[in-house]
Amino acid sequence: MLFGNPSIERLIAGAIALLVGLTFHEFSHALLADRLGDRGPRAMGRLTLNPIPHIDPIGALMLVVVGFGWAKPVMVNVYALRDGPRGMAIVAAAGPLANMIVAIAFAVILRGMGPFGIDDGFAFRLIELVVVLNVLLALFNLLPIPPLDGYNVLLSFLPPRNAMVVQRYAPFGAIVLLVLILLPNSPLQLFLGLARPIAGVLTGA
């Protein structure tokens, strides 16, 4: 479990942190798609920082309970984007990049609380979780496994023939992810375990 002992305070802080991370992640996909010519996300109400259109309740609950989860994906039409596949790579990369920007911004806030003697309490732990969760979301979505963002970035840079071959196996991506998540001491768990050390570097903890 990502948050350790599931006290009410930690669950509330985790839920708020998730709203921040997932909302900025999906909003960034929608924003870049819109800027690159695809008006679909705007028409579907995804070009907003209101978390309600972005949050998948089951995906958010899974991230709180077992350390992984998802939001409602922003549907992007690659053929409507300027520069086609390269535009798709930019849109896909926008989500993880947004999470790292949010993590850095909140880490700066957390560092600024130190001189005032604020190193505990609900607000402190909430901001700390925002940093950790956003680093976690960035790392998870950078994996080159469908349907994650890293897969769409990789696919955009493959030659068309190679991309077609890779796309044949895309339906099995969710199964691969599930196996990696459930497998004890899997490479995925080790990789995602980097979230807290990276967050510690950002916050100076």
C-alpha positions in Angstrom: 0.0 0.0 0.0 1.4 3.3 -1.1 0.4 5.3 2.0 1.4 2.9 4.7 -1.1 2.7 7.6 -4.5 3.8 6.1 -5.5 6.3 8.7 -8.4 8.6 7.9 -6.1 11.6 7.7 -3.7 9.9 5.3 -6.6 8.7 3.1 -8.0 12.2 2.9 -4.6 13.6 2.1 -4.0 10.9 -0.5 -7.4 11.5 -2.2 -6.6 15.3 -2.4 -3.2 14.6 -3.7 -4.6 12.2 -6.4 -7.1 14.9 -7.5 -4.2 17.3 -8.1 -2.0 14.8 -9.9 -4.5 13.1 -12.1 -6.3 16.3 -13.0 -3.1 18.1 -14.1 -2.0 15.0 -16.0 -5.2 14.7 -18.1 -5.6 18.4 -18.5 -2.1 18.6 -20.0 -3.0 15.9 -22.5 -6.1 17.9 -23.5 -4.3 21.2 -23.6 -1.5 20.0 -25.9 -3.9 18.2 -28.1 -6.0 21.3 -28.4 -3.0 23.5 -29.2 -1.9 21.0 -31.9 -5.2 21.0 -33.7 -7.4 18.3 -32.1 -10.6 20.0 -30.8 -12.1 16.7 -29.6 -10.8 17.0 -26.0 -12.3 20.5 -25.8 -15.6 19.3 -27.1 -15.7 16.5 -24.5 -15.1 19.0 -21.7 -11.6 17.8 -20.9 -9.9 21.1 -21.3 -10.4 22.0 -17.6 -8.8 21.9 -14.2 -12.1 20.8 -12.7 -11.2 17.2 -11.5 -14.7 15.8 -12.1 -14.4 15.2 -15.8 -11.0 13.5 -15.4 -11.3 11.2 -12.4 -12.2 7.6 -12.8 -13.4 6.5 -9.3 -12.2 3.0 -9.5 -8.8 4.0 -10.9 -8.3 6.6 -8.1 -9.3 4.0 -5.4 -6.9 1.5 -6.8 -4.0 4.0 -6.6 -4.8 4.7 -3.0 -5.2 1.1 -2.0 -2.5 -0.8 -4.0 -0.3 2.0 -5.3 -1.4 2.1 -9.0 -4.4 3.4 -10.8 -5.7 5.5 -13.6 -7.9 8.4 -14.7 -10.3 8.7 -17.6 -8.0 8.8 -20.7 -8.3 11.9 -22.9 -9.3 10.6 -26.4 -6.9 12.1 -29.0 -7.3 11.9 -32.8 -3.7 11.6 -34.1 -5.0 12.5 -37.6 -6.3 15.8 -36.4 -2.9 16.8 -34.8 -0.3 18.8 -36.6 2.7 16.7 -37.5 0.6 13.5 -36.8 2.6 10.9 -34.9 5.2 13.5 -33.7 2.3 15.6 -32.4 1.0 12.5 -30.6 4.3 12.0 -28.9 4.1 15.6 -27.6 0.6 15.1 -26.3 1.5 11.8 -24.6 4.6 13.2 -23.0 2.7 16.2 -21.7 1.0 14.1 -18.9 4.2 12.8 -17.2 5.9 16.2 -17.7 3.0 18.0 -16.0 3.2 15.6 -13.0 6.9 16.4 -12.6 6.2 20.1 -12.8 3.5 19.8 -10.1 5.9 17.7 -8.0 8.7 20.3 -8.2 6.2 23.2 -7.5 4.9 21.5 -4.4 8.4 20.5 -3.3 9.4 24.2 -3.4 6.4 24.9 -1.2 7.4 22.2 1.2 11.0 23.5 1.4 9.6 26.9 2.1 7.7 25.7 5.1 10.9 24.6 6.9 12.1 28.0 7.9 8.8 28.6 9.6 9.2 25.4 11.7 6.4 23.6 9.8 7.6 20.0 9.4 4.5 18.0 10.5 0.8 18.2 10.5 -1.9 17.6 7.9 -0.9 20.4 5.5 2.7 19.2 5.5 1.8 15.6 4.9 -0.7 16.6 2.2 2.0 18.5 0.2 4.5 15.7 0.7 2.0 13.2 -0.7 1.3 15.5 -3.7 5.0 15.4 -4.5 5.4 11.6 -4.1 2.2 10.8 -6.0 3.1 13.1 -8.9 6.6 11.5 -9.2 4.9 8.1 -9.1 2.4 9.0 -11.8 5.2 10.4 -14.0 7.3 7.2 -13.6 4.4 4.9 -14.1 3.2 6.6 -17.3 6.6 6.8 -18.8 6.7 3.0 -19.1 6.6 2.0 -22.8 3.7 -0.4 -22.2 0.2 0.2 -23.7 -2.0 2.0 -22.8 0.5 4.2 -20.9 2.0 7.4 -22.2 5.4 6.0 -22.7 4.0 3.5 -25.2 2.5 6.3 -27.3 5.7 8.3 -27.2 7.7 5.2 -28.4 5.2 4.4 -31.1 5.4 7.8 -32.5 9.2 7.4 -33.2 9.1 3.9 -34.7 9.1 3.4 -38.5 5.6 2.7 -39.7 6.3 -1.0 -40.4 7.7 -1.5 -36.9 4.9 0.5 -35.4 2.3 -1.7 -37.0 4.0 -4.8 -35.6 4.1 -3.3 -32.1 0.5 -2.3 -32.3 -0.6 -5.9 -32.8 0.4 -6.6 -29.3 -1.1 -3.5 -27.7 -4.3 -5.3 -26.5 -2.0 -7.5 -24.3 -0.5 -4.4 -22.6 -3.0 -4.3 -19.7 -2.3 -8.0 -19.0 1.4 -7.4 -19.0 1.0 -4.5 -16.6 -1.2 -6.5 -14.3 1.3 -9.3 -14.2 4.1 -6.9 -13.4 2.1 -5.2 -10.7 1.1 -8.5 -9.0 4.4 -10.3 -9.4 6.4 -10.1 -6.1 9.6 -8.2 -6.5 8.9 -7.4 -10.1 11.0 -4.9 -12.0 8.0 -2.6 -12.1 7.7 -2.5 -8.3 11.4 -1.8 -8.1 11.1 1.0 -10.7 8.1 2.6 -9.0 9.9 2.4 -5.7 12.1 5.2 -7.0 9.2 7.6 -6.5 9.9 8.2 -2.8 13.7 8.7 -3.2 13.2 11.1 -6.1 10.6 13.0 -4.1 13.0 13.1 -1.2 15.6 14.7 -3.4 13.1 17.3 -4.5 11.9 18.1 -1.0 15.3 17.8 0.7 14.0 15.2 3.1 
